[in-house]
Amino acid sequence: MGEDKELGLLKKFKERSGWSYDRISKEIGIHHQTVQGWFIGKYKPGQLSRKAIREFLEKQKGRSI
């Protein structure tokens, strides 16, 4: 999965769930300003961050939003 796809899936999750940047960042384990920066295009997630996003999204698949 490439970073654009992962970030796109994370954006869709945020839109669907209504979760805040803060809540998502706490679940992923990354500072909320960094997560917000991904969403506005200021930063791109690195390899470890992409892994954390994948793990977060997998974990959320089985949960109701």
C-alpha distances in whole Angstrom, upper triangle without the diagonal:
4,7,8,6,7,10,11,10,12,15,15,16,19,20,21,22,24,23,24,22,24,23,20,20,22,20,17,20,20,22,23,23,20,18,21,20,16,18,20,18,21,18,14,12,13,11,13,13,9,10,12,11,9,12,14,12,13,16,17,16,20,22,24,23
4,5,5,6,9,10,11,12,14,15,17,18,20,21,22,24,23,23,21,24,23,20,20,22,21,17,20,19,21,21,22,18,17,19,18,14,16,18,15,17,15,11,10,10,10,12,12,8,10,13,11,10,14,15,14,15,19,19,19,22,24,26,25
4,5,5,6,8,10,10,12,14,15,16,18,20,21,22,20,21,18,20,21,17,17,20,18,15,17,16,18,18,18,15,13,15,14,10,12,14,12,14,11,8,7,8,8,11,9,6,10,11,9,10,14,14,13,15,18,18,19,22,23,25,23
4,6,5,6,9,10,10,12,14,15,16,18,20,21,20,20,18,21,21,18,18,21,20,17,20,18,20,19,19,16,14,15,14,10,11,13,11,13,12,9,9,11,12,14,12,10,13,14,12,12,16,16,14,17,20,19,19,23,24,25,23
4,5,5,6,9,10,10,12,14,15,16,18,20,19,20,18,21,21,17,18,21,19,17,20,19,21,20,20,18,15,17,16,13,13,15,14,17,15,12,11,13,13,15,13,10,12,14,11,10,14,14,12,14,17,16,16,20,21,22,21
4,5,5,6,9,10,10,12,14,15,16,18,17,18,16,18,18,14,15,17,16,13,16,15,18,17,18,15,13,15,15,11,12,15,14,16,14,11,9,11,11,12,10,7,9,10,7,7,11,11,9,11,14,14,14,18,19,20,19
4,5,5,6,9,10,10,12,14,15,16,15,15,13,16,16,12,13,16,15,13,15,14,16,15,15,12,10,11,11,8,8,11,10,13,11,9,8,11,12,13,10,8,11,11,8,9,13,12,10,14,16,15,16,19,20,20,18
4,5,5,6,9,10,11,12,14,15,15,16,15,18,18,14,16,19,17,15,19,17,19,17,18,16,13,13,14,10,9,12,12,15,14,12,12,15,16,17,14,11,14,14,11,11,15,14,11,14,17,15,15,19,19,20,18
4,5,5,6,9,10,10,12,14,14,15,14,17,16,13,15,17,15,14,17,17,19,17,19,17,13,15,16,12,11,15,15,18,16,14,13,16,16,16,14,11,13,13,9,9,12,11,8,11,13,12,12,15,16,16,15
4,5,5,6,9,10,10,12,11,12,11,14,13,9,11,14,12,11,14,14,15,14,15,13,10,11,13,10,9,13,13,16,14,13,11,14,15,15,12,10,12,11,7,9,11,9,7,11,12,11,12,15,15,16,13
4,5,5,6,9,10,10,10,11,10,14,13,10,13,16,15,14,17,15,16,14,15,14,10,10,12,9,7,10,12,15,14,13,13,16,18,18,14,13,16,14,11,13,15,13,11,14,16,13,15,18,17,17,14
4,5,5,6,8,10,11,13,13,16,15,12,15,18,16,16,19,18,20,17,18,17,14,14,16,13,11,14,15,18,18,16,16,19,20,20,17,15,17,16,12,13,16,13,11,14,15,12,13,16,15,15,12
4,5,5,6,8,8,11,11,14,12,10,13,15,13,13,16,16,18,16,18,17,13,14,16,14,12,15,17,19,19,17,16,19,20,19,16,15,16,14,11,12,13,10,8,11,12,9,10,13,12,12,9
4,6,5,5,5,7,8,11,10,8,11,13,12,13,16,15,16,13,15,15,11,11,14,12,10,13,15,18,17,17,16,19,21,20,16,16,17,15,12,14,15,12,11,14,14,11,13,16,14,13,10
4,6,5,8,9,11,14,13,12,15,17,16,17,20,19,19,16,18,18,14,13,16,14,11,14,16,19,19,19,19,22,23,23,20,19,21,19,15,17,18,15,13,17,17,14,15,18,16,14,11
4,6,8,11,13,16,14,13,16,18,16,17,20,20,21,19,20,20,17,16,19,17,15,18,20,22,22,22,21,24,25,24,21,20,21,19,16,17,18,15,13,15,16,12,12,15,13,11,8
4,5,9,11,13,11,10,14,15,14,15,18,19,19,17,19,19,16,16,19,18,15,18,21,23,22,22,21,24,25,24,20,20,21,18,15,16,17,13,12,15,14,10,12,13,11,9,6
4,6,10,11,10,10,13,15,14,16,18,18,18,15,17,18,15,14,18,17,14,17,20,21,22,22,21,24,26,25,21,21,22,20,17,19,19,16,15,18,17,13,15,17,14,12,9
4,7,8,6,7,10,11,11,12,15,15,15,12,15,16,12,12,16,15,13,16,19,20,20,20,19,22,23,22,18,19,20,17,14,17,17,13,13,16,15,12,15,16,13,13,9
4,5,5,6,8,10,11,12,14,13,12,9,11,13,10,9,13,13,12,14,17,18,18,19,18,21,23,21,18,19,20,17,15,18,18,15,15,18,17,15,18,20,17,16,13
4,6,5,6,9,10,10,12,10,9,6,8,9,6,6,10,10,9,12,14,15,14,15,15,18,20,18,15,16,18,15,13,16,17,14,15,18,17,15,19,21,18,18,15
4,6,5,6,9,10,10,9,8,5,8,10,8,9,12,13,13,15,17,17,16,18,16,19,21,19,16,17,19,15,14,18,17,14,16,19,17,16,20,21,19,19,16
4,5,5,6,9,10,10,10,8,12,13,10,11,15,15,14,17,19,19,19,19,17,20,21,19,16,17,18,14,13,16,15,12,13,16,14,13,17,18,15,16,13
4,5,5,6,8,9,10,8,11,11,8,10,13,12,12,15,17,17,16,16,14,17,18,16,13,14,14,11,10,13,12,9,10,13,12,11,14,16,14,15,13
4,5,5,6,5,6,5,8,8,6,9,11,11,12,15,16,16,14,15,12,15,16,14,11,13,14,10,10,13,13,10,12,15,14,14,17,19,17,19,16
4,6,5,7,7,7,11,11,10,12,15,15,16,18,20,19,18,18,16,17,18,15,13,15,15,11,12,15,13,11,13,16,14,14,17,19,17,18,16
4,6,8,10,10,14,13,11,14,16,16,16,19,21,21,19,18,15,17,17,14,12,14,13,9,9,12,10,7,10,12,10,10,14,15,13,15,14
4,6,9,10,13,11,9,13,14,13,14,18,18,18,16,15,12,13,14,11,8,10,10,6,7,9,8,6,9,12,10,11,14,16,15,18,16
4,7,9,12,11,10,13,15,14,16,19,19,19,16,16,13,14,14,11,9,12,11,8,10,13,11,10,13,15,14,15,18,20,19,21,19
4,6,9,7,7,10,11,11,13,16,16,15,13,13,10,12,13,10,8,11,12,9,10,13,13,11,14,17,16,17,20,22,21,23,21
4,6,5,7,9,10,11,13,15,16,14,12,14,12,14,16,14,11,14,15,12,13,17,17,15,17,20,19,19,23,25,23,24,22
4,5,5,6,8,10,11,12,14,13,12,14,13,15,18,16,13,15,17,14,13,17,17,15,17,20,19,18,22,24,22,23,20
4,5,5,6,9,10,10,12,10,10,12,12,15,18,17,14,16,18,16,15,19,20,18,19,23,22,21,25,27,25,26,23
4,5,5,6,9,10,10,9,7,9,9,11,14,13,10,13,15,13,13,16,17,16,17,21,21,20,23,26,25,26,23
4,5,5,7,9,10,10,8,9,9,12,14,13,10,11,14,12,10,14,15,13,14,18,18,17,20,23,21,22,19
4,5,5,6,9,8,9,11,11,14,17,17,13,15,17,15,14,17,19,16,17,21,21,19,22,25,23,23,20
4,5,5,6,5,5,8,9,13,16,16,13,14,17,16,14,18,20,18,19,22,23,22,24,27,26,26,23
4,6,5,6,5,6,7,10,13,14,11,11,15,14,12,15,17,15,16,19,20,19,21,25,24,25,22
4,6,8,8,9,10,14,17,17,13,13,17,16,13,16,18,16,16,19,20,19,21,24,23,23,20
4,6,8,10,12,16,19,20,16,16,20,19,16,19,22,20,20,23,24,23,24,28,27,26,23
4,6,7,10,13,16,18,15,15,19,18,16,19,21,20,20,23,25,24,25,29,28,28,25
4,7,10,13,16,18,15,16,19,19,17,20,23,21,22,25,26,25,27,31,30,30,27
4,7,9,13,14,11,12,16,15,14,17,20,19,19,23,24,23,25,29,28,29,27
4,6,10,11,9,9,13,13,12,15,17,17,17,20,22,22,23,27,27,28,26
4,7,8,5,6,9,10,9,11,14,14,15,17,19,19,21,24,24,26,24
4,6,5,6,9,10,10,12,14,15,16,18,20,21,23,26,26,28,26
4,5,5,6,9,10,11,12,14,15,17,18,20,21,24,25,28,26
4,5,5,6,9,10,11,12,14,15,17,18,20,23,23,26,25
4,5,5,6,9,10,10,12,14,15,16,18,21,21,24,22
4,5,5,6,9,10,11,12,14,15,17,20,20,23,21
4,5,5,6,9,10,11,12,14,16,18,19,22,21
4,5,5,6,9,10,10,12,14,17,17,20,19
4,5,5,6,9,10,11,12,15,16,18,17
4,5,5,6,9,10,11,14,15,17,17
4,6,5,6,9,10,12,13,16,16
4,5,5,6,9,11,11,14,13
4,5,5,6,9,10,12,12
4,5,5,8,10,13,13
4,6,7,8,11,12
4,5,5,8,8
4,6,8,9
4,7,9
4,6
4
